[in-house]
């Protein structure tokens, strides 16, 4: 009976190995077919680490290959990329600051006062992040295409893409009031930068 179990195990292992080899071969073979289907001169791209989603074929084609579309058709992608890139960079920098503060808090050589200040700073960063997300959503809810907000100690910077060509004084006062109510920062310490308008 023992020899039968060993044989079944051996057969199972051999069968699994053959299935694995077949899958590898098919995957390798499928990759070759994909390469053959790509026409010469067509750019083949793979998504980079910073991209938020899959790359469509319309994005990889050059403007010359799309005769019905002009160069201005790529402008919305550039605007969205700006806001996405801005938020990613803001979070990267914040992540570095948070990591540094945690090191200070967890360091046995840090004084109690230093740890207390680091914890307060961490709490302030957390509040700023919440306010920024909330304000960006509220500004978009007001009808603007997109917005990026940076809340700092006593000041706020808002980069906004208006729905129309230019920001009106009514738009500016609306955003200023919204930000001032949401953060408690005086209107004179709120900077609004229109994106994409002249």
Secondary structure, 3 states (H helix, E strand, C coil): CHHHHHHHHHHHHHHHHHHHHHHHHHHHHHHHHHHHHCCCCCCCCCCCCCCCCCCCHHHHCCHHHCCCCCHHHHHHHHHHHHHHHHHHHHHHHHHHHHHHHHHHHHCCCCCHHHHHHHHHHHHHHHHHHHHHHHHHHHHHHCCCCEEEEEEECCEEEEEEECCCCCCCHHHHHHHHHHHHHHHCCCHHHEEEEECCCC
